[in-house]
């Protein structure tokens, strides 16, 4: 997803969680099943989940100033709630809870 499409998602989706990753990132691969389980959880049915490969979308990587992966950003009504790089499942779940609330 390029930057223009991503900005459109941020503006149009009331609840949005973005996972930034890269194919070579081992931690990204380890966290992927957890993110998939969150997507399937009925408690987060109102949250739109978007995955962005930053190696394929360098414009997004630059715009978000991403230096570490995996990187997550949560938006509610177009406003950034929080963004961070983490390897911790709990942090991802906390952000998803915040976006869903």
KOLDREN-949204 format. One line per 10 residues: number of its first residue (from 1); their letters; for each residue x, y, z of C-alpha. Coordinates in steps of 0.5 Angstrom, whole numbers, padded with zeros to 4 digits. Layout:
NUM = A = X,Y,Z; ...
//
This chain:
1 = XXXXXXXXXX = 0000,0000,0000; 0003,0007,-0002; 0003,0013,0002; -0003,0016,-0002; -0007,0010,-0001; -0005,0009,0007; -0007,0017,0008; -0014,0015,0005; -0015,0009,0010; -0013,0014,0016
11 = XXXXXXXXXX = -0018,0019,0014; -0024,0014,0012; -0023,0009,0017; -0026,0011,0024; -0021,0005,0027; -0015,0003,0024; -0009,-0001,0026; -0003,-0001,0022; 0003,-0006,0022; 0009,-0004,0018
21 = XXXXXXXXXX = 0014,-0010,0017; 0019,-0013,0012; 0020,-0020,0009; 0027,-0020,0012; 0025,-0018,0019; 0025,-0024,0024; 0021,-0021,0030; 0016,-0019,0024; 0015,-0026,0023; 0014,-0028,0030
31 = XXXXXXXXXX = 0009,-0023,0031; 0005,-0024,0025; 0001,-0030,0028; -0001,-0025,0034; -0004,-0020,0029; -0008,-0025,0025; -0011,-0027,0032; -0013,-0020,0034; -0016,-0019,0027; -0020,-0025,0028
41 = XXXXXXXXXX = -0022,-0023,0035; -0030,-0021,0035; -0028,-0016,0040; -0024,-0012,0035; -0029,-0013,0029; -0030,-0005,0028; -0022,-0004,0027; -0019,-0004,0020; -0012,-0008,0020; -0007,-0006,0015
51 = XXXXXXXXXX = -0001,-0009,0013; 0005,-0005,0010; 0011,-0008,0007; 0016,-0002,0008; 0021,-0005,0004; 0016,-0004,-0002; 0013,0002,0000; 0019,0007,0002; 0015,0013,0001; 0011,0010,0007
61 = XXXXXXXXXX = 0017,0009,0011; 0020,0016,0010; 0013,0019,0012; 0013,0015,0018; 0020,0016,0020; 0021,0008,0021; 0027,0006,0023; 0026,0000,0027; 0021,-0006,0026; 0016,-0008,0027
71 = XXXXXXXXXX = 0012,-0002,0028; 0005,0000,0029; 0001,0006,0029; -0006,0006,0032; -0011,0012,0029; -0018,0013,0031; -0023,0018,0027; -0016,0020,0023; -0012,0022,0029; -0006,0018,0031
81 = XXXXXXXXXX = -0007,0015,0038; 0000,0012,0039; 0006,0009,0034; 0012,0005,0036; 0016,0000,0035; 0016,-0007,0039; 0017,-0014,0039; 0012,-0015,0045; 0005,-0018,0044; 0002,-0014,0050
91 = XXXXXXXXXX = 0004,-0007,0047; 0000,-0009,0040; -0006,-0012,0044; -0006,-0005,0048; -0006,-0001,0042; -0011,-0005,0039; -0016,-0004,0045; -0015,0003,0045; -0016,0004,0038; -0023,-0001,0039
101 = X = -0025,0003,0045
//
